[in-house]
Amino acid sequence: MRRSLPLLCLLLCVGGAPSPAAQVPAAQQADLTLQREPGLGAGVQRVLRGLPSGVRAGVLVQDLQTGQVLQARLPDTPFIPASANKLVMGAAVLNERGGADGWWSSELTVPAAQVGRARVKAVTLRGSGDPTLSVSGGPYSLRALAKQAYARGLRMVGEVRLDDARLDPDTWKDAPIGVPMTALRLAEWHDAPPLSQATARQRLGSALIAELRRAGISVTSGQVGPAAPLKPYLAPARTDERGRPLPPDPVVPVNRRPEQAVASVRSAPVAKFLAATLRPSDNLWAEELLATLARRPAGNGTLAGGLARERAFLGRIGVDLSGVVLADGSGLSREDRLTPRALVALLRVMYDLPYGLSGTPVEGSGFPDRVYRQRQNAFVEALPQGGTGENVPAHDGRGGTLARRFLGAGLDVRAKTGTLPGVSSLAGYVTAKSGHTLAFALMMNGPDDTPILTLRALLDETVAVLAAEN
């Protein structure tokens, strides 16, 4: 049985009598915390002597079975994380969707007064803002929606409308990804995404019209309109024969009711798409997933709103946000900042409260170490795996960006990479010689011309040392 996030907060925030450290002034308490933490072991120190000039390295390693911090260097220093930033996005999306069994949905709606009719004034496409809805590929598609609508008797539509006002695409115009996020997206756009909301509306509307017609439903107008605005119904005041007020009539007139669905489809599990995003480190999909957090009404429709929901999630699970700056979902922005401590705290939570993969019961599922060993932790299994040997980090490859790293090392490494000019990061999990799982965050920042292959080699050697010495 999975523990919920509120339970985690109870575990992280248990009160009690103040400890001696709690009575020390904040600055001195921080010094005491740093003094209590270990430094680096001899093996890791030896590896990091090879750092190129001008490169800073942050290290934090925790044994997830004992809770002991094993290695620490600059654990509270903010570093540019590059694509390791995707760990935050991935965890927040899993939480938003309710875990590995979560899904997105899309539906076609018609005016409530016209439900059951063969002819309707308009049909509106509404969705979760996810990037997995296809034109014709499988059960989560426009084609499946059109077939459902036909099977339920729909034969003629006056106009196609799109409920695409739930995101403000302009707020993404200065983001490094360079692609506006729209509230309705299609999987086929990945390699050629529309560069404006108007283009997205035209392409999506045309695709929906074509699928409705293909299913046998006539569409009168080729124009694509916006969804009808929702006008809350306020029941008129009522009084009895003596003029005393009565409760409002609970029956809402049919012409004032919200539109009702005539077709609905559900996506594959969110965890599957998250793996296809994190393993090859797909930047566009990462930004599109962040946009699902920003979508109204849960968010305010803006990039800043999506980032605020990410940050709020980190705060709820007890991550120390000191020095943390979230600027995008992909990690392309050099304004992003994460500390090794924030990353390891996130990794620890996602290990301790695993979102189990659906379909396979896990014996003793209440024990995170067992779930981890049986590869049923959805978050962990979405990460690249070291040394799998694929030649290309394809979207369906298990190794992703770690496929050609740790080859022949005999290590169980599942971690997220991060690379920008002068930046190399690696954060995730490794099984140590003791059999314990270690959560680690290794972050290196230096001049833009720092040899990235040198940094990667040092990161990989550090992980190997950690596994061998613990």
N, C-alpha and C positions, 0 to 999 in steps of 0.2 A: 504493500500500500504506500503510495507516494505521500511524502509530507508536503504540505502547502507552503507557499511563501510566507503567509502570516505566521506559521509555526516557526519558520526560520527566523523571523524577526524576534520571536520570543526567545529562541535559542541564543541569538546574538545580543539581545538587549536585556538579559536577566539582571535584575537589580539586586540590592543587598546592601550590607554595611559598606561604607566607603573604605577602600583599601588605603594603606599608607601613601601609595603613589598618587591616589586621587586627591590627597590633601596637599600635594606639592604644587607650586605655581606651574602654569602650563608650559612655559619655556623649559623649566628644569625637568618637568615630567617627560617632555620630548627627548631631552638628553638622556634620561634614565632608560627610556625605551630603546634608544639606539645602543646604549651600553649593554643592555641585556641581550641584544641580538648578536649572533655570531658574525664573524667576518667571513672570509673565504678560506676554504680548505687549501692545502698545499697544491693539490692537483689543479684546481681551478686557477689559483694564483699563477701557476706555471704556464697554463694556457694563455691567460690574459697578458702575460709579459710580451706576447706577440702582437699586441694591439698596435696598429699604425699610429704615427704621431698625430696628436690632436683629436683622437677618438676617445669619447667617454663611454664607459660600459656600466650598466645597471644590472644587478643580479638579485633575484630572490627565489629561494627554493624551499618548499614545505613538504614534509612527509604527511600525506593525507590519512594515513592510518593512525599515526601518533599525534598529529597536529604540530609537531616540532618544526621550527624554522631551522633549516640545516645550513644555508649559505645566504649571505646578504652583503650587497655592496650598492650603495646609493639607492636603497629601496624606495625612498620617498622623493627622489628627483624626477621631475617630469621629463620624459623623452618623447621625441616624435616616434610614433609607433608604426607608421606606414600601414600595411594591410593587417597587422595584428589588431588594428582598430575594429576589424570586422567581427572580432569575438564579442564585442559589446553589442553590436547590431544583432548578431545571431542569437545571443541569449535573450535580448529584449523581445525579439520577434517570437521566439518559442514561448516566452511568458505571455505575450499578448494573445497568441492563438490557443493557449491552453495546453501546450506541450506537444509531443510528437504526434498525437492523434488529431491535432488541430487541422483545420482546413479553411480555405477561402470559398466564397460562393458568388455566383452571378445569377441574375434572374431577369425575366421579361415581365413587365407589369402593364396593366391596362386600367383605364378609369373604372372605379368600383361599380358605377352604374351600368357598365357595358360588359361585365364579367358574364361569360357563357354565351355571348353573341358571336356570330360568325364574322360580323363586320364591326370594327372598332375605329374610333377616331384616331388613336395613336397607340403605339407600343413603345415602352421605355426600357432601355437596357440599364440595369443597376448592378454594381459589383463592389468587390472588396478592395479594388485598387491594386490587386496583385498582378505580377507579370506572367502568369502561367495560363491564363485563358487563351485558348487557341481558336483559330478560324474554323478548322474542320478536323483537328486531330484528336479523336477520342471522345470520351464522355464529358470532358470539361471544355466545351467549345460552343461557338455560335451555332454550328450545325446541329448540335444536340438540343440546344434551346429551341431552334426553329422547328425541329421535328416534334418536340414535345407540344409546342403551341399548335401545330397542325393536328396532332393526335387529339387535342382537346377541343377541336372544332373551329379554330381560328382560320378564316379564309381570306379576309381582306383587311388591310391596314391603311389608314389615310396617311399617316406620317410616322417616321421613325425618330425617336428622341433618345438622348443620352444624358444620364445623370452624372455629368462630368464636372460639376462645380465644387467637388469636395476637396480639391487641392488647388493651391495657387501656384501655377507653374513658374511664374515670374520670380518666385523666391529662390529658385534653383539656378537662375541665369548666371550668377557669379561663382557657382560651385565648380570645382575642377573637372567634374565629369562632363560638363558642357552640354547636358541634355536636360530639357525641362521634364519634370515629372507630372504626368497627367493622371487624373483619378480613375480612368479606364484605360487599360493597356492590353496588348496582345502579345503572345509569345513570339509570333513571327517578326516582331519589330526588333528583336535583339540585335541583329546585324545591321539594321538600317532604321534606327528609331526616329520618329518624327521630331522635328526641331521646333515645333510650335504647337500650342493647343489647337489652333485652327486646323493644322494639317492632321493632327491626331484625330480630331472629330470627323474630318472628311474621310480619312482612311478607314476608321472603325465603322462609321455609319454606312459607307459603301459596302463594306464586307458583310454587315448585318443585313442590309437590304438584299444583297445577292443570295445569302443563305436562306432568308425567308422565302424569296421567290423560288429558289431551288427546291424547297420543301413543299411548294404548291400554294403559298400564301401570296396573294396579289398585294403589292405596295403601290399606292397611287402616286405619292410624291417622292421624288429623288432627293429632296432637301432633307437635311438633318437638323432637328431642332433641339433646344435644351429641355430638360425635364420640367414638367409643370411644377410651379412653386407650391410648397405645402402650406396651406392656410389653416392654422388651428381653428377648430370649431368651438365656438362659445355658445352653449345652449341659452336660449332666451329665458329671462326670469319668468317664474310661474307663481301664481297665487291661488288660494282656494276661494270659495264663494264669499268668504268674509274678508278677503284682501290680505290674508296672512301668507307669508312667503312659503313656497314649497321647494323641495329639492329639484335641481335641474332634471329635465327629461333625459334618461340615460341613452335613449335611442338616438344615434347620429343619422341624419338624413343621408340617403345613399349617395347623393351628389356632392356631399361634403366629406365622405370617407376617403382615407388614403387609397392610392392605387393598389390593386391586388395582383398577385403573381399568377401568370398562366403557364410559366415554365421556370424551372430552377435547376441549376447544376452545381456540383460540388467538386472542388479540386482534389488532387492527390494529397497525401499528408504533407504538411508544411516541412517536416523534417527532411523529407526526400529532396525538396527543392533547396533547402538550406545547405545540404551536403553538396549539391551541384553548384552552389555559389561559393562555399568556403574552400572546397578542395582545390579547384583551379584558381581561386581568388578572383572571381568575376566581378569587376568593378561596377558595371552597369546594373547587374542584378542586385548587388549590395545596396546601391542607392535606391533602387525600386523597392526593395524590402524596407528600407528606412522610411520611404514614402508611405508605406501601408500604416506605419505608426502615426504619421502626421495627418492622415485622412480624417476629415470631419465625419461624425461629431466627436469621436474620441480625442482627436487632436484639433488644432486650429487651422489645419490646411497648409501650413508653411513648413519650410525646411527647419526653421528655428523651433517650431512646435514639435516636429519629430525628434529633434535632438534633445529637447526638454523632456520628452517622455522617456528617452533612453537614460538620461541623467537621473530622472526620478526613479526609474527601475533600479539603477545602481544604488541609489540612496536607500531604497526599501530593503535591499538585501544586505545592507551593512557595509558597502564598499566605502572606504575613505576617499572622498572626492577632492581632497587637497591637491592642487596642482593639475587636476583633470580638466582638459578642454576638449569638447567634442565639436567638430566642425563639419563632418560629413559622415556617411556610412561606410565608404569604401576605404578610407585611409589615404586617399590621394592628396588630401590637403596637408600642407606642412604646418598648418595651424593646430592640428590635432596634438594633444598631449595626454599621455598616460604614464603612470608610475608603475614600476615593477610591483609595488604593494597592491595597487588597484587591480592589476591583471591577475595576480595570484589569488586575491580575495574572490574575484569573479570565478576563476577556475575552481576554487574550493567549493563555492556554493553550487556550481553546476555539476560537480561531482557528488556532493553530499545529498542533493535533492534532484536526482536524475530524472529526466523525462524519458521513460522507457520506450523503446521502439515497439510498435504495435505488432500483433500477430504471433508473437512467441512468448508464452509465459516464462517468467524468470523465477527459478527456485530461490526462495529467500529474498524476494525482491526488495525487502526493506533494508537490505545491507548494500550500501553503495559499492563496496569493493567487489561483491559478487556480481552486481550488475555490470560493473566495469570489465571484469574478467570475461564475462560472457558476451561482451560487446553488445549490450542492450541499452547503453546510455546514448540517447539520440544526439545530444550536444557533442559528446566526445566522438561519436562515430561520424559526425559531419566533418570532422577535421581531417586534413591530409595525414597519411600514414607514411612514415619513413621507410625507404628501401623496398618498395613494392616492384620497382623496375620498369613501369610503363615508360615508353619512349616519349609520349606526349601527355602532358597533364590535362587530359580530356575531362569533360564535365561528368562522365560516368566512370572515370578512373578513381580507384580507391586511394592511390598515392598522391594525386594532385601535385602540388608544388613541392612535395617532399619525395616524390616517386624515385628520383635519381640521387637522393641524399641518403646517407646511412646504408648504402648498398653493402651487403655482406657483413654488417656490423652485429647482427643478431640482436638488435634492440627493438623493443616495442615502444615506438615514439609516435604519438599522435598530437600534432601541434600546428599552430597557425604561423605562417611565415609573414614577413613584412619587408619590403624593399623599396627604397627611393634613393636618389643620389645621396651618398653619404650616410644612409640609414639602413640598418639591417636588424631585424628583430625575429625572435622565435619564442613562442609562448604556448604552453600546453602541458602534456603529461608524458612521463616516461616511467616504465617499470624498472625499479632498481634491482640490484643483485639480491637484496633481502626479500624480494617479492612485493615490497610495498610500492604503492603508486606515489610518485613525486609530481607535484605541480610546480612548474618553473616559469619564470619570465626573464628572458635575456634580451637586453636592449642596448644597441650600439648606435651612437650618433657621432658623426665627424664631418670634416670638410666634404663638399660635394664630389671632389675628385678622389675620395678614398676608394681603394680597390674593393668592390663589393664581394668578389670571390674570396678575398682574404678574410673579410668579416664573416662570411658564411662558414668558411672552414673553421674559424675559431668558435663560432656558435656550436657547430656540430661536434667539435672535439670537447667542448665544455659539457654538452649533454652526455657524451660517452663517459666522461670522467664522473659525472654525477651518478650515473647508473652503476658504475663499477665500484664506487667508494661508499655506497649506501645500501 
